[in-house]
Amino acid sequence: MNNKYIPLAATIFVFMALFGFGSAQFDSFFSMRVFTNLFTDNAFLAITAIGMTFVILSGGIDLSVGSMIACVGVATAVLIEHYQLHPLVVFPIILICATLFGSFMGFLIEKYDLPPFIVTLAGMFFLRGLSFVISIESIPITHSFYDSIADFYIPLPGNGSLTVSTLILLTVLAGAVYIAHYTRIGRNIYAVGGNEQSAALLGVPVGRTKLFVYSANSFLAALAGIVFTFYTFSGYSLAAMGLELDAIASVVIGGTLLSGGVGYVVGTIFGVLIQGVIQTIISFDGTLNSWWTKIFIGLLLFIFISLQRLISSGLLLKWWPSDKKPLVN
Amino acid sequence: MSDVEILAVTGLSKSFPGVKALNDVSLSLREGEVHALMGGNGAGKSTLIKCLTGFYSSDSGKVFLAGKDISSLKPDQIQTCGISTVHQEVNLIPTLSVAENIFLGRQPKIRGRIDWKTMNSKARAVLARLNLDIDVTQMLSSYSIAIQQMVAIARGVDMSARVLILDEPTSSLDLKEVEQLFSVMRRLTAEGTAIVFVTHFLDQVYAISNRISVLRNGHYIGTYEKADLPQNALISKMLGKTISDKTDSSTKKQSQDQDEKEVYLTASGIGKSGYIEPIDLKVHQGEVIGLAGLLGSGRSEIAKLLFGVVQPDTGRLYVQGTEQLFSSPRKAIQQGLAFCPEDRKKEGLIGELSVKENIILALQAKRGWYRALTGVQQEKIAKDFIKSLKIVTSDLNKPVKELSGGNQQKVVLARWLASAPSFLILDEPTRGVDIGAHQEIVRIIKGLSKQGLAIMVIASELEEVVDISDRVIVLKDRKQIKELSGDEISEANVLSSIAEGAL
């Protein structure tokens, strides 16, 4: 097998092993319902993590996504409940504002050559503060549109269901895979993350690529925020605390190198599903504290980053004696 | 070659803080010619190329491509205009596949999306023109530097419509590969492409180019027909002074009595399966030992084994009589070994750090971090080496990546000399270095061995190994095949032992 697929294969294997473990342990675990619920329950995290995958692939990081979800939730709730706007009017406004905010961060990072860590940290504080300014209290959303969204689903055999959140996630996933592998901007993201200076010398528009990455990420975080309100029926400024770190963990467990340039969007989905399946196992068990999820995620992260190191050093070993290969035939 | 001008540069200037890298440079390129761009280290060749390709914006002056002003375009726009560049040292993306590196930014598409199948097969075809048959879907970083260089060339060759710029394309290539490259270059010029060729190998300049332009210290010296400019004249134009003949290489080797000198290092049957066959080796104090062989014959591998970068699985290593096992380069450094690696960008220098910091790095590591050098000591050491090795830099604290290639090489050398080693391994000490600096480095190496330092030199240029070494170990296919010493050392002998080969 091609070396570069090993982390992805390992992630998928871990997911299947965990799902198998749950099925062996609990009677009704092995069902379409449990499987599709994984998607419904984690759709917002998965959408965020997909955006984060692009950021990390480009060699950057974005810490503002958790705050973005909270801020979007509060703003959506206020616009719908207090200003009586229809959700379908609210969503485009929110998405456009979020994208502009992302491109502003991207602009700072690109134009002034600032570290993404600091710029997005500022974004994180700003958005979290903004959501408190809008409302300290949790605002319930009672619009009938939300009820119809909650009621809508495509039934699958075995009590499974594709909810609106899942459908949005799958659409985003398909789009992300397409962009990552079948468009120039996608390949440019990989190139910039692989070696920014070389990419510039090869004629890759580095600035535009970074701008795209941060705009797209904020767009997806805002979309995740909207999906999150489908799930909670409310906007709350304390929501999604530390979610950016869950997203980063999913990306890394999914096999993407934190240094950029290597990784797959599909891996990230499995990274999210692994977190979800651990949570499901814990709730089936009923006796374990839900914080055990974090312990498992921590352990998995330790294992996965070690695995990545082993693989990259394996590549090095391959590299040294490699002029043994026939150069000229 | 026709007389139609394709590219014209007029009055180009570019300054960096403290340095005027280009000063009123002009250049004219004709369709279908190979135009050699010559100059010493820091002459401004790389800067000129980066201005031509839009990577730097020039302070003043214009660039015209077929009469159109392209001075203010961005790198990707200039590429689409038909100027493609293979930069000095491999500038590709290590984490992308070979095929992607060749087609980055211009991937073939089918119904709006990237067509991977066509891209891979096209990549194979492009590489086939250079007689290279590798798996194009593998990551670039899984291949050797020589292959990466060929991939970079393949990209440039495939893209070039009108102007192809090759900056030091041959520095990692062996003779056969250089020939391949030349035949591709001839084919391209026959189709009307103009090629700018930058190299330090004078023989290659005379083998392939039609005209030669010379830069010196950022100034344009002139453009000459190859026939009107003999090698000596070219060298004196590059250096700005007349020189006698090449080096004083005729000084006969007089250090035959190796046995009288003290043995510093002994390797007996040291090797690693699949990496290098067991070798036997004795290095005396005050002796320069050369490793000769073709690319991939195992030269660098020996150095890495001795220095603890790679652990041997057989054999023993003795340093001054006691057995040693270097589990890491740090242990080797503590025992007085020093190693200047081949790929200075990747394995040697830390580009972001200053000249001073790069110089004191090895010495500091040897002393241990709890015995820090004071600022005054650091400055003194750095100043001494900048002076004695004639490193050209505007000040001590300049990031090393802003220096020219040859000066970077000298900084690596200075670093290891500062650590006062007893055994110095130099892998390609003169790669990417111009004639003036080349002679100087050779002189420095000889001087050091006279002072009693044991030195091992690895170089692709046979002439250099022969010139510099007291003893030469000939390698082939990762095996030690012969040892030459004293009068036996000559290019012809080395070549014939490689040709005879077997043991």
Chai-1 contact restraints between the chains, C-beta under 6 A:
chainA,res_idxA,chainB,res_idxB,connection_type,confidence,min_distance_angstrom,max_distance_angstrom,comment,restraint_id
A,Y182,B,R113,contact,1.0,0.0,6.0,A-B,restraint_1
A,Y182,B,I114,contact,1.0,0.0,6.0,A-B,restraint_2
A,A191,B,I93,contact,1.0,0.0,6.0,A-B,restraint_3
A,A191,B,L104,contact,1.0,0.0,6.0,A-B,restraint_4
A,G194,B,I93,contact,1.0,0.0,6.0,A-B,restraint_5
A,G194,B,T95,contact,1.0,0.0,6.0,A-B,restraint_6
A,G194,B,L96,contact,1.0,0.0,6.0,A-B,restraint_7
A,N195,B,I93,contact,1.0,0.0,6.0,A-B,restraint_8
A,S198,B,N91,contact,1.0,0.0,6.0,A-B,restraint_9
A,S198,B,L92,contact,1.0,0.0,6.0,A-B,restraint_10
A,S198,B,I93,contact,1.0,0.0,6.0,A-B,restraint_11
A,L201,B,H87,contact,1.0,0.0,6.0,A-B,restraint_12
A,L201,B,N91,contact,1.0,0.0,6.0,A-B,restraint_13
A,L202,B,L104,contact,1.0,0.0,6.0,A-B,restraint_14
A,G203,B,P75,contact,1.0,0.0,6.0,A-B,restraint_15
A,G203,B,D76,contact,1.0,0.0,6.0,A-B,restraint_16
A,G203,B,Q79,contact,1.0,0.0,6.0,A-B,restraint_17
A,G203,B,G105,contact,1.0,0.0,6.0,A-B,restraint_18
A,V204,B,G105,contact,1.0,0.0,6.0,A-B,restraint_19
A,P205,B,D76,contact,1.0,0.0,6.0,A-B,restraint_20
A,G261,B,T95,contact,1.0,0.0,6.0,A-B,restraint_21
A,V262,B,T95,contact,1.0,0.0,6.0,A-B,restraint_22
A,L315,B,S142,contact,1.0,0.0,6.0,A-B,restraint_23
A,K318,B,S142,contact,1.0,0.0,6.0,A-B,restraint_24
A,P321,B,Y275,contact,1.0,0.0,6.0,A-B,restraint_25
A,S322,B,S144,contact,1.0,0.0,6.0,A-B,restraint_26
A,D323,B,S144,contact,1.0,0.0,6.0,A-B,restraint_27
A,D323,B,G296,contact,1.0,0.0,6.0,A-B,restraint_28
A,V328,B,N131,contact,1.0,0.0,6.0,A-B,restraint_29
A,V328,B,K176,contact,1.0,0.0,6.0,A-B,restraint_30
A,N329,B,D133,contact,1.0,0.0,6.0,A-B,restraint_31
